[in-house]
Structure formats: structure tokens, C-alpha cells
Amino acid sequence: MPILVNRMTEADIDGAIDTIQQAFAEDPYNKWVYPDRSKFSPARNRVSLGLRCQWGIKHGLFYVARDSSNPSKILGTAMWLPPHPPSQPQSWSEYLSFWMLWLSQIRMNLWYGRGGLSTARYYIWKAQQAKAQAELWTNSKGYFFCNIVTVLPEAQGKGVGRALMEVVLEQADREGVWAYLESSRNVPNVAIYEKFGFKLVKEMECQEGEEESGKITLYCMMREPRGDADVEDGGESGDELAEGHMEAL
């Protein structure tokens, strides 16, 4: 089916969140950061993701995919952060946008609580992520950062995931900028991302306590910009992906 990929709008937010909540129901990171599933609040999660979507429409590269024959239904979502050269200071608009998002999250937590989110595990992950990126992010142009790419289970195998990945990777190639992501699954996702040109560069261990249940491994992958001659035909792969860690406190 012909896939249409467009930048996310306010009208797309509810459909985009539907794809995320369905695709992430069994995600390893999701289960790790919400260890007590009985306390998980889909309503609070929806509000949190909605805040992120509203922020991303203005400041990120947030996309949705549709079947051209049924454009009212969102089939997949991709959320990327644009590259930020480390030598370039953060603009006032970006600075204020992060503060406004943080204040919105505080209000959300006062109303909904944490919704089962383990703040200890969340901050463990954030600390390990900061260390990994400080080690790996060395390019002066910055990196396109893939936070989330999801496809509805019913739409897998139809080219949705590939279309959502390629819309930003093609931009990265045009601009000569690297791309980065963190996968919560080794199998099959590392092999799938390799078809897009990513390479596994680090296994990021996040551990709370001594129990095995308190541990998760995230797979850091990077992609060098490439020309047409370097592109590999990956078929329809990419449609099983459910990646990303944009859950806000």
C-alpha cells in the first residue's frame, strides 16, 4: 500500500499516541521503568506523551505515517531530535521550551502521580545515557537522534517502519550528519537497524540493585551519512520496531 509520511500536527497526536501505547506494551525498557504493572496508568502516560508531541511538533522532527487509501488512521510514528552542534549555544526559544515542558510535567505529576514509573530507574537510565553520549557523540555537526519509531501491530510488514526511518535518514545523508539511537532489543532490532546503515557501538547497562530483574541492556547504534551507492535494500524490514524512551517525569 502507498505510505504517506508527514510531519505531525496537533490533529495527529491522539492517533500517534495510540501507535506508541500499542507498540510499547511489551517493550523491555517500558517494563523495566514501570516494574509494577498494576500501577501503570495509561491515562497518565497518554498525557505525558501528548505533552511531548506538542513540544516535538515545534522543536523536533516528529512524523506520522498513513495508508494513502485511509488517511484518517495513523499507522506509525517516528520522533527524532534534530542535530545540535556542540559548539553552538542553545537558543533562548529552545531553552524556554524545555522549561515550559518541565513545568507541564510537574503539573501532570501533581494531578496523576507517577503512574507506576520508577523514578530511581528512570534517573539511572538518564545518567547512563548521558555517559554514553558524552563518550560517543564526538562529531562537530551533532546527531539526528531517533527517540521513537513505532508501527501498529496490524500494519507491520507493509513498509510503514521503513518509510518512517528513511524520511529522516535521507535528510541526514543530504546534510552529511550522523544518526544515533538506543534499542531496547538486541534481537531482532539490531539486525534490522543494520540494514539502514546503523552499527552497534555500545551496550549500555542500566542496573538497580543486585537482582537480575533490576537490569536492562540498551544497544547504542550510530549511522554514518552515506551516498546512494552505499544504500542497502532492506526490503520491508523495520516494521517490527518499537523503540524509544521519551516517557517524561
Buried (B, 14 or more C-beta within 10 A) or exposed (E): EEBBBEEBEEEBBEBBBBBBBBBBEEBBBBBBBBBEEEEBBEEBBBBBBBBBBBBBBEBBBBBBBBBEEEEEBBBBBBBBBBBBEEEEEEEEEEEEBEEEBEEBBEEBBEEBEBBBBBEEBBEBBEEBBEEBBEEBBEBEBBBBBBBBBBBBEEBBEBBBBBBBBBBBBEBBBEEEBBBBBBBBBBEEBBEBBBBBBBEBEBEBEBBBEEEEEBEBBBBBBBBBBBEEEEBEEBEEBBBBBBBBBBBBB
